[in-house]
Amino acid sequence: MKVLNVFGLQPTIRSDLEDWSPDLFATFSYLSNRNDRHKHKAIKTLDLLFDQTEHNSYFGKLNFGSKEKFKTLSNSSLYLLILTWLRQLEQYFYNFEGNGDSSGDWNKHGKYYGTPSMLKAAPLANIHMAQANEIRTPVTDVKFFEPDDRDGVCVSLEEWGARIFTPYNKKVLRAAKIGCEKTKIRFERAEKVEGVFSFTKTDLSNKVLNNNNDGVRESAAAAMAHNISPDQHQGQKKEMLLYNISCGIKLLLNKSEENSKKKGRKLKKGEQDDNTIAQTAASSLLALVNGLDKSNKFNQLDEMQNHMSKLITEQKGKVMDDYVVEKEANKEDSEKKKQVQPIQTI
């Protein structure tokens, strides 16, 4: 809505766009006025945006989800804005895929953490964020989706639009800046954007990513030494250990289910597939936890994980409360000692 408010339904590109990004200038110019001078570069960019960029399964059903239809649209600037913004996001964030670097987190809550099974009817109950190497946090407010700004990528669609389009009305822009401090900051940054932006030629489509992940998993399994020393969990409470185990088993369940769909090999007599083994491990863990705590009966790993996550959060809160109380007590003792300290005479 912010983009529509400031740039309108038929936005015009900035006069200095070519200085910052020849790629974007050529693509937006060609699709706006069909100037053949930019056609070759524009078509190459569209190939990249449609064929070599990852999209979800619903993309093809959208009005702008077909590359051939897209080329014939009379007003495609806003659609193109979204596609180019998505591509530059992937170019940045996919560099951190699976390496545990918090620089790849969307915000302070981490990044989106998929939930394979529905826990409740409420939509937000099934959405979580998770930091690198941290437990997941259930989303309770739309503010969880607000990105943190950083160098090297434009996380705001509004700011991405400000780098490409010119506002259609200065009064509307002035009102938008007054109404939102973040809008003001984003437009100020867009006016001072430096360097030259271009798309990489890397294929980030689903097909390539899935094939690469398969190869990485196989080579890693063959070459990596397993670090399973229990010393790394010294001092951790039972809830955290059970949480870690459930995360590992759920990961195995997801991967084994994917592999079972791909492989058509018939099993030998008495042999179990990976999916069956993972399911047995999951049900065994639930039976163990239910036996340890009679007050709860879990039938799904997600239910158990949420429960353990809640207990861990409560434990962390208690530790922090105890720390604050102890700190205040030490402060009071220090003040009392100062008050009773005898006056020295010369």
N, C-alpha and C positions, 0 to 999 in steps of 0.2 A: 504494500500500500504506500509506503514511503517513496518508493521508486516512481510509482504512477503519479503521486501527488506532485513531485518536483519536476519530473521529466515529461509527463503526459503520455498519451497512448501512441504517439508517433514522434519519438524523440529524434533530435538531430545530433550528429556527432560533433565533438569539439574540433575547432580549427587547428589545434596543435596536436591532435591524436597521432598523426603520422610520425611526429618527432619522438614520441614515447614508444609507440608500437606500430611499425609498418605492417605487421601481420593483421592486427585488429583493424587498422585503417582500411586496408585493401578489402577485407571481408565485409565489414559494415558498409563500405562505399559501394561495392558491387551489388550487394543484396538490397541496397536502398535505391540506387539509380541505374543498375545494370550496365555500368561502365565497363566495356570489354577490356580496358587497360588493366583492370584489377581481376579479371575473371580467373586466370590461371592460379594465382595465389589464393583467391577466395575458395575455389573448388578444392584445392589441397587442404585448406584449413577445415572445410566442411567434412572431408574424408577423415581427418584427424578427430574431429569432434564427435562424429557418429560411429566410426568404425574402430577407432583406437582409443576410445575413452570408455570407462566403465559406466554402465547405466543399470538401473534396476529392471525387474521383469515387466513393469508397467510402462516403461518408456515408449515402446513401440505402439502403444494404444493411444498416446497423446496426439494432439493436433500437430505438434512439431516433432513427433517421434520418427517420422520417415524422412530420410535424406532427400529423396526425389520430390516429395510433397513440399519440403522445406524450400527447395530451390524455386518453386513456383509461387510461394506466398507473396502477397503484395505488401504485407507489413510484418516483417519478421524481426525487427530490431530488438524487441523485448525478449523474444524467444532466444535470439542469438546472445543476448546479454547473459541469460541464465546458463546457456551451454558453455560459453567462454569462461564464465566465473567458476563453474564446476570443474572444467579442465585444469585451470591453474590451481585450484584447491588440491586436486589429485596429484598434480606434479609435485606439490610440496609435501603433503601429508603421507603419500605412499612411500616416501623415502624412509619413514620411521616405522613402517609396517612390521610389527612383531619383534622390534629390537629393544623394547623396554625403556626407550628414551622418553622422558616426560615432555620433551620439546615437541613431540608429536601429539600431545593431548589437545583437545579442542578448547578446554578451559580448566579451571582449578579442580573441577570434579573429575577430570580425565576425558575419556572419549566414550562414545556409545558402546554399550555392552549388550549384545543380542541375547534374548531370552527364548529358548526353544519351545517352551510350553507355557500356555496361558494359566496364570495363577488366579486372577480375579476378573470380574466383568469390567471393572474400571480400567480404562486404557493406560493411565499412567502407572498402574500397579505392575505392568509388564515391561516397563522401560527402566533401564539402569545405566549409570555411568561408572567407569572404573579407571582409576589412575594406573600408571605403569607399576606393576608388581604390588598392587594394593587390592583390598577387597572391594567389591562393587557397592555402589550407593544407589538406592531406589530414587527415581525422579519424583519429586513432590511438587514441582513448580516449573512453569515454562522458562523461568530464568536459568534453569539448568542447561538450556540449549544455547544461551548467549555466549558467543566466542570471545576469547581473549585476543587482543591485537598483538601482532608481532611482525618483525622484519621478514622479508622474503616471500610473503603471501598476503593476499587481500581477503580477509575472512568475512568482510561485510559486503553483501550484495549492493547495499546503498552506496558504499564507497567505490565499489567496482563500477557502478553506474556513473558516479561523479568523475571517474577517470576517463570515461568514454563519451558521455553525453554532456550537452550543455542545458542547464535549466531553462524551461520555456518562459518562466516569469520570475523576475527578480524579487517581487513582493512575496510570492509563494515561498521561494527559497528562504527569504529573510524570516518569514513566519515560522518555517520549519526549524531553522536554526535557533530561534528564540524558544520554541516549544520543546526542543530536545538538545541537551548539551552534547550528546554523542554524535548527533547529526552535524552539529557545528564543527566538532573536531574532525569528523570524517571528510567533510568538504574542504576544510583547511588543509588536510593532508593531501587530498586529491589535487589541489591546486599546486602543491609543491613537489609532486611526484618526480623522482629523478631516475636516471638510467634509461635503459631500453628494455622493453619486455618482448619476449618471443616465446612461442610454444616449443616444447621439446618434441622430438620425433619418436619418443618412446611409446610403444604400444601398451596402453594401460587397460585394455579391454578385459572383460571377464574371462574370456577363453585363454588368453595368454597368462593372466594371473593364476588361474587354476592349474594350468600345465606347469608353470614355474613352481608353484607350491608343492605339487606332487614330486617334482624332481628334488626340491630342497629337502622334503621330508625323507625321501629314500636315501639321499646321500648323507644327511645328518644322522639318520639311524645307524648307518654303517660306520661312520667315522667318529662320532662324538662319544667321548667317555662320559659315563653317567655319574653325576655328582649326587649321591644319595646318602651322604653322611648324615646321621641324626644330630650331629653336633650343631648344625646350622639352625636347629629348632629349639635350642636350649632356652628355657624360661618361657616358652610359649604355652599358653593354656590349652586345655582339652578342646575348647570350642574352635580355636584357630586351627588346630591340627585336623579336626574333623572337617572344617571348612575347606582346607587345602586338599584333603583327600577327595571330597565331593567334586571340587573343581576339576581335578585330574581325571576322575572317572567320567564326568560329563563330557570333557573334551574327547576322551576315548570313544564315548558313545557316538558323538557327532561325526568323528572321523571314520569310525568303523562303519557307520551307516552309509556314508558317502562311498567308501570303498566297496561295500557289498553290492551297491547298485552298479558299480563300474565293472567288477570282476564277474565273469560267468563261469569260473572254474568249479567243477563239481568236487565236493568234499569226499575224502576217503572215509571209509567206515570207522566210526568212533572219533572222527576229527570234528572240532568245533570251529566255527568261523569267529572272526574278531568281534563281530557285533554281539554274538551270543555270550562270549566271554565277558565283554564290557557290561552287558545287561545283568549277568550273574554277579559281577563285582558291585554294581549299583544296588541291586536288591539286597545283597549281603550287608552292605554298609547301612542301608536303611534298617534292616533287621537288628543290627548291632546297636545303632543309636536308639531305636525304639526300646530295646532291652535295657539300655543304660538309664534311660529317662522314661519312666512309666507315664508321666504327665502329658507326654506328647506322642502322637502316632503319625509318622510321616509316610506318605505313599509316593512322593515324588522328590527327586533331588533338589528341585527348586524350592520346595517348601522347607526342607531341612536347611538349605543354604541361607534362605531369608531369616530363618530363626537364629542360626548361628551368627549371621551378620549383625542382627539386632543385639544379641548378647555381647558380641565383641565391641560394638559401639557403646553399649551401656558400661562395659568394663573400662573402656578408654575414658568415658566421661567421669567415672568414679575416680580413676587415677588422677585426672586433672583437678577434680574437686579437692581430693586429699592433698594434692600439691599446693593448691591455693591456700587451703586452711593451714598447712604446715608453714608456708611462707609468711602468712599473716601472724602466726604464733611466734615465729622467730623474730619478726619485726617488733612485736610487743615486748618480748624478752629483752631485746637490744635496747629499746627505749627505757625500760625499767632499770636496766643496769646503768644507763647514763644518768638517770635521776638519783640513784643511791650512791653514785661514785663520790668518795670523800674529797673535800676541797684541800688541795695541797698548799702548805704554807712555806714561805721562804725563810 
